[in-house]
Amino acid sequence: MDRVWITNGSTSIPPVVNPLIAACHDGYVPTDIYVLNNPIIDDVTDAATSLMKTVVTSQGGEEPSITVETIEEETDFEAIIAYLQSAIETGDDANADIAVDISPGRRFWSVISFQAGIKRNVDHLYYSHVETEAYFGETYPTIPRTAINLIDFTEVI
Amino acid sequence: MRIQRQHLTVLLNRLYDRGDEEFVVEHPSSEIGELLRVELDEYDGCTIRFLTELDDYTATRQDIGRQYPERVFEDLPDADAFRKAVLASGILEPANQDEIETFLDRYGDPDLMAGHPPVFAGFDTNLLPWRIDRVLGLHDPDSGIGYVNGFVLATGVRDELDWDYKCHETDPFVDAFGDVYQEYWNQPLGSARLGRLGLLTYRRIRDIEQAIEIQSAEGDEAIIDAYDEYDREYRSDILLFSNDRNFVERAQAHRMLGQRVDFPAEFPDTATASWREIEILLYMLAVVFGIIEVPSVTVYGVWRGKDELDWQHERLKLDARSPKLKPKLEGDLSIVESYEELKGE
């Protein structure tokens, strides 16, 4: 079965990839990944999507298909909503499991993602909670397991 | 697979996942066996348990000295090096920590704006293998703050650390402790490994923390003379640290500020450690003992082919004896290393 991962870009790589690594670690290894981007964070998105392929393959998955949706204005709310709707619908059409990750990116991106995830009843609504700033800038494998927690809001609210 | 010291949490995490949140760090030989125990918990609140008494360790080491060739005995660190390796991880404090703090509060942290001369720290050879600048919290290179404004390093200290004492025959080690010791081939033995640790500290302070290097010959007198000359020539205060009482007294005789750093005589029953400190602890134990074991993984401080870059990047070699664990460690390391490459671009 297909597994879709819907997320946002960010100004640094770890917030984008860490929830994905944590999810893979817990057995959710995506086949298709969607990333929301804007021109300011292009370089980070490029690096993050490259690392996402390494993550999925190193955790036993096939190389995922990755779709980057770039919006010119980060406050183009309609475009953000359209991005989420389209990604979720594509997943639904393929009868896939769908996970929306609200950890990275602008806070209003996350809020809109959260609402879309709840409304469309996705399978997982992830947030990666890091206990301390001591591991800022590091990836999941080098952060103590006890200091990072992948919360699935579909299970806690 | 090779792994940098600051990535060792990859290994700790995978041990934690498989239920080994409490594990024993052992020497490969059954005679020595357990060195200490690690209990993984909060990122800054793990527990280290010392069930091995240093006296017992010394007795076991003496037994080994009677059974096996001298070079095997000499390669095994003495109790002194064992406890210093633990201290270097930051888990234990020097025995005279209070005295050192009083000294640093009195002479460190000068008010440069008020015209006080800058304060530099210098070290005797015997302290350098043990990350002593970090243990004493002398200076934080990231924030630029701490007790001292910088460091002065005497080249005589560097030369005293440079021992070329290598293993040219692995058979005695393999006979004594097992096949893993074939990896000792052409690698530094015993005290030469401690010297390498000291050189790494020396170079790190010199290159990254922009210390001043002063020329000196080897030997306490020559080293202290060089510091004294620098002290007189430039308007600065030098704090000299040593484990050796004589060195400190000589420094004081030259009217320099000397402070002895005394190592704890015994291990406590337990100590609290962060995951970061456990990384340093595993690294130090692996290099000082040469080879150590944790559950399902043999950790090599030295191995056949370990080169200059491996030393510089503080790399260890891991041999996962479990076929389940191996691909997990390799997968995690591929993520970590890809990230480092992307970050570097």
Interface residues (C-beta under 8 A of the other chain):
Chain A: I13 P14 V17 I21 A47 S50 L51 T54 V55 S58 Q59 G60 E131 T132 A134 Y135 T139 Y140 P141 T142 I143 P144 R145 T146 A147
Chain B: Q6 H7 T9 V10 L12 N13 Y16 D17 L40 D41 E42 Y43 D44 W275 R276 E330 G331 D332 L333 S334 I335 V336 S338 Y339 L342 K343 E345
